[in-house]
């Protein structure tokens, strides 16, 4: 049985201790009962801002996606009629990853 971190509690603690000024922005996302992977990405972008590009690139290297999130990303691609490169740029990942997912799913 795999244990999933309680992201909601983690981000609530982060906001309380380090980023109380971002409470209002994050409240709508944290109001959900369970956070999806996409919610965690949004919270991460809000909390740590995009201007630290080097750190973000390093962090993206070690991301992992669950099946539900992969299907959402592929559905987003289909609904918006995007090619693999466009989807990869939008979600900041490799276009080869998107191609592999399309073969699997």
C-alpha positions as CSV (number, residue, x, y, z in Angstrom):
1,X,0.0,0.0,0.0
2,X,1.5,3.3,-1.0
3,X,1.2,6.3,1.2
4,X,0.4,9.7,-0.4
5,X,1.6,12.8,1.4
6,X,-1.1,15.1,2.8
7,X,-0.3,18.0,0.5
8,X,-3.2,20.1,1.9
9,X,-1.7,20.0,5.4
10,X,1.8,20.6,4.1
11,X,0.8,23.7,2.2
12,X,-1.4,25.0,5.0
13,X,1.5,24.8,7.4
14,X,3.8,26.5,4.9
15,X,1.3,29.4,4.5
16,X,0.9,29.7,8.3
17,X,4.6,29.8,9.0
18,X,6.3,31.4,6.0
19,X,3.9,32.9,3.6
20,X,0.9,34.3,5.4
21,X,0.5,37.1,2.8
22,X,-0.5,34.4,0.2
23,X,-3.3,33.0,2.3
24,X,-6.1,34.7,0.3
25,X,-4.7,33.5,-3.0
26,X,-4.4,29.9,-1.9
27,X,-7.7,29.6,0.0
28,X,-9.8,28.6,-3.0
29,X,-7.4,25.7,-3.8
30,X,-7.0,24.6,-0.2
31,X,-10.8,24.6,0.3
32,X,-11.0,21.4,-1.6
33,X,-11.3,18.2,0.4
34,X,-8.4,16.5,-1.5
35,X,-5.8,18.2,-3.7
36,X,-5.1,16.8,-7.1
37,X,-1.6,16.8,-8.6
38,X,-2.5,19.9,-10.7
39,X,-3.6,21.7,-7.6
40,X,-0.2,21.0,-6.0
41,X,1.5,22.4,-9.1
42,X,-0.6,25.5,-8.9
43,X,0.1,26.0,-5.2
44,X,3.8,25.5,-5.8
45,X,3.9,28.1,-8.5
46,X,2.0,30.6,-6.2
47,X,4.2,29.9,-3.2
48,X,7.6,29.8,-4.7
49,X,7.0,32.1,-7.8
50,X,8.2,31.4,-11.3
51,X,11.2,33.8,-11.2
52,X,13.5,31.0,-9.8
53,X,13.7,29.4,-13.2
54,X,16.9,27.4,-12.5
55,X,15.4,25.7,-9.4
56,X,12.2,24.9,-11.3
57,X,14.1,23.2,-14.1
58,X,16.0,21.1,-11.6
59,X,12.8,20.2,-9.7
60,X,10.9,19.2,-12.9
61,X,13.5,16.5,-13.5
62,X,12.2,14.5,-10.6
63,X,8.5,14.9,-11.0
64,X,6.3,11.8,-11.2
65,X,2.7,11.8,-12.4
66,X,-0.2,9.5,-11.4
67,X,-2.4,7.9,-14.0
68,X,-5.3,10.3,-13.3
69,X,-3.1,13.3,-13.9
70,X,-1.7,11.9,-17.1
71,X,-5.2,11.3,-18.4
72,X,-6.1,14.9,-17.6
73,X,-3.1,16.2,-19.4
74,X,-3.8,14.1,-22.5
75,X,-7.5,15.2,-22.3
76,X,-6.4,18.8,-22.2
77,X,-4.3,18.2,-25.3
78,X,-7.2,16.7,-27.2
79,X,-9.7,19.4,-26.1
80,X,-7.5,22.2,-27.1
81,X,-6.2,20.5,-30.2
82,X,-2.5,21.0,-29.3
83,X,0.5,19.1,-30.5
84,X,3.0,17.3,-28.2
85,X,5.4,20.3,-28.1
86,X,2.6,22.8,-27.2
87,X,1.4,20.6,-24.3
88,X,4.9,20.0,-23.1
89,X,5.6,23.7,-23.0
90,X,2.4,24.4,-21.2
91,X,3.0,21.8,-18.5
92,X,6.8,22.4,-18.5
93,X,7.8,18.8,-19.4
94,X,9.5,16.9,-22.3
95,X,7.6,16.4,-25.5
96,X,9.0,12.8,-25.5
97,X,7.1,12.2,-22.2
98,X,3.8,13.2,-23.8
99,X,4.5,11.0,-26.8
100,X,5.3,8.0,-24.5
101,X,2.1,8.6,-22.5
102,X,0.1,8.7,-25.7
103,X,1.5,5.3,-26.7
104,X,0.7,3.8,-23.3
105,X,-2.8,5.3,-22.7
